[in-house]
Amino acid sequence: MASSMKAIQIKNTGGVEVLEHVIIERPKITGLTDVLVKNHFAGVNFIDTYHRSGLYKLSLPAIIGREGAGVVEAVGDGVKDIRPGDHVVYVSPSSYAEFTIANSKKVAKVPDGLDLKLAAASLLQGLTAWVMITQSYEVKKDDWILIHAAAGGVGLLLVQLVKNCGAHVIGTVSNDEKAKLAISAGAEHIINYSTQNVVDEVMRITDNKGVHAIYDGVGKDTFETSLACARRLGSLISFGNASGKVPPFEILRLSEKNLKLMRPTLNNYIETEEEFRKSTAELFTIIKEGKLDIKIWKTYKLNDARQAHLDLEGRKTTGNPKNINKVVQTTAAIEGDVSDNLGRILSLIKRSERKEWV
């Protein structure tokens, strides 16, 4: 078995030029709960660009990436329910590589009938959307819900899930093409923020009551709009900062309508092994039942990671292919050849609202 592997490593923070395609030592099992995975796919998310740029600090040098899917090569002595040969997904650092060590509590088996590509494409974005509609704010039948960046990767998933709950979906987008994507996912009303006033339109649609909850992955550019769109006793779930961090604000402003404000992170919902596996099993069940449509946009070779980041940050991907920032974001992934070939970064879904969330 080869002792080296290909990976995407950063030694300094900055633009895409700091992403280096390197050959380094392959990781080894050292802990009781270690799981060594031969990656077939690794997700590419906005948080990866934050790590690359230095917005979120990593110890350098580092392999970036937060999620992947592949086949188990080996496990630590304390791992009982995962075995070599199992097809798995995981949440763990260092997934832009041919091999990754993950902690067994953040590893889940991929169910029969779901391929690794789809599993990788759906994991973080899907979990994000799922815990938001079940835990951050539990969506109820006939609720009015505003979803920013509704044609983004997480946005399109939120639209589908909220609609499945029997609630009314209002989505914001930046152009007509993205409007069609959001409508096809189930959005009842679309607001093009490039040409329409979001607050005015939300109030018109809701008879001046506002919405029960807002899912806002955009951050700075939409925060004030989100507060204004909430009805009395409403909830604002601010889960990302694609346009920048929300600046400090006076907390007393929430008392004007007795609003609830939450800034959740996915990790705090899936901290334990039970939480991670329960949420992952629920997510995969609704995907297999056809209640959540996961689209795959594009596949990149591992050594094209720079281009994947350029596409992600430049709005070349949308909820699946092309939206980013205020309206977009992509889920890409690294596809690894099961032999010793390069992995590929597979750009599966776009995440516009995403995520630092992880």
Secondary structure by P-SEA (a helix, b strand, c coil): cccbbbbbbbcccccccccccccccccccccccbbbbcccbbbbcaaaaaaaaccccccccbbbbccbbbbbccccccccccccccccccccccccccbbbbccccbbbbcccccaaaaaaccaaaaaaaaaacccccccccbbbbbcccccaaaaaaaaaaaaacbbbbbbbccaaaaaaaaaaccccccccccccaaaaaaaaaccccccccccccccccaaaaaaaccccbbbbccccccccccccccccccccbbbbbbcccccccccaaaaaaaaaaaaaaaaaccbbbbbcccccccaaaaaaaaaaaccccccccccccccccbbbbbbccccccccccccbbbccccccc
